[in-house]
Amino acid sequence: MHRLWTVLTAIMLSIAGLVAVSPTAAAGGEDIVDRLKTVPGLTVIAERPAPAPYRFFLLSYTQDADHHNPAAGTFQQRLTLLHVSTDRPMVLHTTGYNVPETPFRSEPTQVLDGNQISVEERFFTPSRPDPANWSDLDIWQAATDHHRLVEALKPIYPGGWISTGASKGGMASVYHHRFYPGDVDGTVAYVAPDDVFNDEDSAYDRFFATVGTPECRAAIRSLQIEALHRRDRLVPRYAAWAKNNDESFTEFVGDVDHAFEYLVAEAAWAFWQYSKAADCAAVPPTNAPDDQVLAWFDKVNGFTGYTDRDNQKFVPYYYQASTQLGYPLVHYPHLAGLLRYPPSTARTFVPREIPTRFHPTAMVGIDLWVKLRGQRLMFVYGQNDPWGAEPFRLGPGTRDSYWYQAVGANHGANISQLTNAERDQATSALRRWATVSTPTYAARVAGLDDWNPALDRSFATSR
């Protein structure tokens, strides 16, 4: 009898375990696809492969082109859903740019073992109204997009909600939290700049005067000077590359000579954004051959970063930088006398036919909210990341919030790179916000946890 009871108990526990992980049972008997299809305005475009027990969906949601004026028309906003269970937390990942159509887990999703929606920023194609009224691209309109998605999906995912994003995506998560503080239970913003006063950029000059070691800074500066001295030999090589790859420079920067100058002058920024201190050893000496010198600038800053084709993808970012977000201006005193053109600006990369007007109060308002009324905010920066030269800061009115800087980290800084004590504090706060009591971090999932949007040059611009 005891043996029979043991067997029956084991069977019942097995069944209970199956019920706990079944996506159908978690939705009250309905498959998650069926529940998604009941959401007004939400379209399930496709289900794509994902490692078990996850399911991955490509979705679109009908958004107003102008949330102030619903009569102005609508557009389809692209998003993805990584689903594990309706009784797990939901992480709202704001990309700030395009959304990848492959499954991945952001760090908060890993920590919470949760679901994740990843949202494409409005005006990044294909999530663009047609015709496009560019004045509808601002931080409040984008935050309202995110708010409507939260409202639509919370009935399916009633647990804790955490917003997150990296770089421009991190900025977008803060803006959403500011305009709709009741939508999420906490925000984790990675490497998000806070350019409060666009005309005051001396913080970047101080950053480049002290980042890394004196030897590394000197090696990069010397190579920049050498490259500009070799302009007559290196520009034709860059032009040949462009011709062979059917690339052009006329729409934005003007010509290959402009592109070459920006490639060289802005290389230090790109180096510290994406590289590590150990990569200083790979900076070529000033007597290196032309091809080696040019190859280093391509590897560090990227030939494609100044082409018409590449920059066309990022026009919405540059528009926002020209109107609200602000844009860094760096001085290059070591290149005095070698530069032929003014430095590039955000306006450089916005087509002439799209008008821009800068609104200086937009970031001031966000900054004041963070310092005076913000709550449940977490900011993570990399010590060697130039975008962290003007970071968000906590203030006297900020509540239940945290600020971290990962030593030696670049634009890919995250919680896992913090000290043990900081990492424990951060993950504990995140789990508390989301009302999760499970151990920190779920098991690593190959194919889901290897992508960092802040380090993917094809996904986000380096400037």
Phi, psi and omega in degrees: 000318179298321180295319179298317179298321179298316180295315180297320179297317180298320180295317181294321178294322178296316179297318179298321179295320179295319179297323184295330183256355183287124179294334178288312181295324181296339180258023177070034177098347179261143172292148183301328178297318180297322180290320179298322182291346178273352183282119180301132178086350182263131179241128174274106183281315182195153167253132183238161185298145175208152178298137177296145007268017184280154170232144188233129185232140169262125186232167167220154182224137181282117180243150172290135175298324178227108183291345173282337187218084182303338180287352183282000178106178184227171172213164179263118178266127183277138175209164176235156177233124170254108188254134172238317179190143181288348178263009174259161179298163175245133175253122177267105181263111178267118186283324188080347182223212173291164177252133176289145181264022176240150184287144173202162175242124172291166183299316176300326177294321176295314182298319185267354185051050189248186171276167179208130165251136179241126193244134175281135178292140179304145179081352169277126186293140010269009184275058185229131175299151178225111005285157183265119171263102189296340177293347177277001178261094175215174188291328179288318179299316180294319178298324179290326171305311183294321179300317182292327176293319177299313179301321183289325189257347180298326177299332178274323182241083188277358182283198180295146178238129177236132175259151181203165176177162180241140178060238179297329175294324175294321175301314181298324179293324177292317180298318178298315180297324181293313185281333181226070187295342179274355185287322187233159181268353178178161181227133174244109182252119181263136171042046184262116178287156179227085184275081188293312180242104190298331183276356180247096185240023182296339179300327180289322177295321177295322179300310184289345177277347186230346185295143177066207180259157176303325181294319180292315179300319181293322181295318180292315180297319180296321180291323176299314179299316181296318181297319179290330173293333180264016186311316184297336179264327186275326180300315177300327177292318176297318179296321178295320177300315181299317180296316181294335183250013177055044178252155180222166182230009191283328189287326186244292187279337175115306179197177185292331179292318173302312183301317180297317181297318178293321179304317183281311186295326184265009183294324181298318177302309182297322180301308184286336177291318189250337187263176177243165182303326181296337181286352176300330181295340183267001177292123183296151174290163184290346177261014180291154178298157182306313183297323180291320178297311182294323179297325179294316179295325176295314181296319186279315186250328174094116176305319187290344184296347182241010180275158178298316184298315183291317184285339176301327180294333189252013179305319179300322177297311182295328175297313180296322177295329180281344186244328183220316191288329186087167186210136184287140173243119182248139178264147182235072183298332180288347179255013180302133180087350181252346182265135181262342190231157172298155178297154177291152176232175176300324181295334177306327189252020173245127180307144185302328185284351178262112182286148176226147173216125185281137180249098189290345182273348187298310182284332176298317179296318178296314182298318179295322178297315180301314186284332186252332185224357182294149176208151181054053177244142176227126180243132180233127182232161175257135183302324185259014182268120180299331179294340179276002179294330175238081184268166165295145176232146175282154183231186184295338180257002181286134184239144174046053185225164188217149180224129183225153172227120180279122184297128177074002186275156178257211183290352177266016183303141176209181185298324183296341181267001179281171174296162181303317182294318179294318180298317179295319179295315182295313182291327177295317178296318181298316179293323178295315179302319184272001182056053180240132182250001181289161181301153179300135179064126169282169179301141180298138181245112179299136180090349178245333192248018186254359186252130176241109185300332182290344181250006181263105184294334180284344185262324184220147180285153180270000180242000000 
